[in-house]
Amino acid sequence: MARNDTIFERFLAPFVKTFLIDEDKLRRFHESIDWQAASTRLSDRTLTYPTYYSSQNFHGIEGGYLNVSAAVSYDPITQYALPPGEALVRQSLLDAIQSQPRRILDLGCGTGSTTLLLKQAFPEAEVIGLDLSPQMLVVAEHKAEQANLAIQWRHGNAEHTHFPDASFDLVTASLLFHETPPTVSQAILRECYRLLTVGGEVVILDGNQKVLRQTEWLTQIFEEPYIQAFASGSVDAWMGAAQFEAVQTHDRWLIHQVTRGVKPLPYKAVEFSLPTYAAAAGDRPWVSS
Ligand SMILES: C[S@@+](CC[C@H](N)C(=O)[O-])C[C@H]1O[C@@H](n2cnc3c(N)ncnc32)[C@H](O)[C@@H]1O
């Protein structure tokens, strides 16, 4: 028999009950968007999804991020998932930025919460948010329009963005690496290196790996398929392996961490040759005869 309950009843209502979310607001938002049209418009049809991404449920949602329920429920849930408060945690990424970037790329931007803050902090900069999920990008685009912020949204894979070399002076990723296998996080950092100009910064905000390693229950709450592998690694070491310098990780609010690195001048061995002087005696008065 065909089911006649809506996506809202089937998938979103359980979140509303569990997380004390304003059901009317969520329902109005869900119904205000033509999801099919908007996600088709934002989709790159040539993109092939990596298996680690399309084969997994994230946060217990079937189909992971490639569906409307994940996109609509993401912000209402995330506000409770980042103690001591979402704004403070996201601000810690902004506080780590030491330059005045003119071109900024936010990888795995999701619904664009950090991307919007970057544009607000650097209004003159060109800001691009990139994500594998068209549905998440639909929410991001909607939020940017509401906030009157000019941000470009790009459907793409952070491992291979197809932007030219050295086209950004800041690349960020918030809450992305605990959602990707460590080999993918490392590939993304190599891509960040390629994308940055010399002196450009990479800033990664995520769960505190040291703390997650010791608190297994924390890695189990949100049904994240790769979080334990993330916890056993080190973003700091991965950044070093990707050739970043001045790499530093700071703990933020105990359970989060921010890692920053800089793309150094390329190393090039240079042979210095000293000029040869005529050996006439008068040329070298310091040489005793
Ligand atoms: C937990 S959300 C974080 C979203 C956002 N950055 C934030 O701070 O709220 C992880 C996001 O990463 C995206 N993602 C995962 N793997 C990706 C990849 N290889 N390339 C681009 N986006 C990816 C997912 O679609 C999802 O939107």
The ligand as a MOL file (V3000), in Angstrom:
LIG
                    3D

  0  0  0     0  0            999 V3000
M  V30 BEGIN CTAB
M  V30 COUNTS 27 29 0 0 0
M  V30 BEGIN ATOM
M  V30 1 C 29.0380 17.9610 9.7030 0
M  V30 2 S 28.7700 18.7790 8.2100 0 CHG=1
M  V30 3 C 29.6420 20.3220 8.4830 0
M  V30 4 C 29.0020 21.4320 7.7300 0
M  V30 5 C 29.5580 22.8390 8.0170 0
M  V30 6 N 30.9310 22.9710 7.6370 0
M  V30 7 C 29.3810 23.2280 9.4530 0
M  V30 8 O 30.3530 23.6710 10.0790 0
M  V30 9 O 28.2670 23.1340 9.9670 0 CHG=-1
M  V30 10 C 29.8670 17.9590 7.0670 0
M  V30 11 C 29.6290 18.4060 5.6390 0
M  V30 12 O 30.7170 17.9250 4.8450 0
M  V30 13 C 30.2150 17.5400 3.5760 0
M  V30 14 N 31.2300 16.6600 2.9700 0
M  V30 15 C 31.6480 15.4440 3.3650 0
M  V30 16 N 32.6410 14.9940 2.5820 0
M  V30 17 C 32.8790 15.9690 1.6650 0
M  V30 18 C 33.7880 16.1200 0.5930 0
M  V30 19 N 34.6760 15.1710 0.2740 0
M  V30 20 N 33.7400 17.2370 -0.1500 0
M  V30 21 C 32.8510 18.2290 0.1450 0
M  V30 22 N 31.9630 18.1470 1.1530 0
M  V30 23 C 31.9740 17.0320 1.9130 0
M  V30 24 C 28.8690 16.9200 3.8900 0
M  V30 25 O 28.0230 16.9190 2.7730 0
M  V30 26 C 28.3710 17.8500 4.9990 0
M  V30 27 O 27.6120 18.9140 4.4760 0
M  V30 END ATOM
M  V30 BEGIN BOND
M  V30 1 1 1 2
M  V30 2 1 2 3
M  V30 3 1 2 10
M  V30 4 1 3 4
M  V30 5 1 4 5
M  V30 6 1 5 6
M  V30 7 1 5 7
M  V30 8 2 7 8
M  V30 9 1 7 9
M  V30 10 1 10 11
M  V30 11 1 11 12
M  V30 12 1 11 26
M  V30 13 1 12 13
M  V30 14 1 13 14
M  V30 15 1 13 24
M  V30 16 1 14 15
M  V30 17 1 14 23
M  V30 18 2 15 16
M  V30 19 1 16 17
M  V30 20 1 17 18
M  V30 21 2 17 23
M  V30 22 1 18 19
M  V30 23 2 18 20
M  V30 24 1 20 21
M  V30 25 2 21 22
M  V30 26 1 22 23
M  V30 27 1 24 25
M  V30 28 1 24 26
M  V30 29 1 26 27
M  V30 END BOND
M  V30 END CTAB
M  END
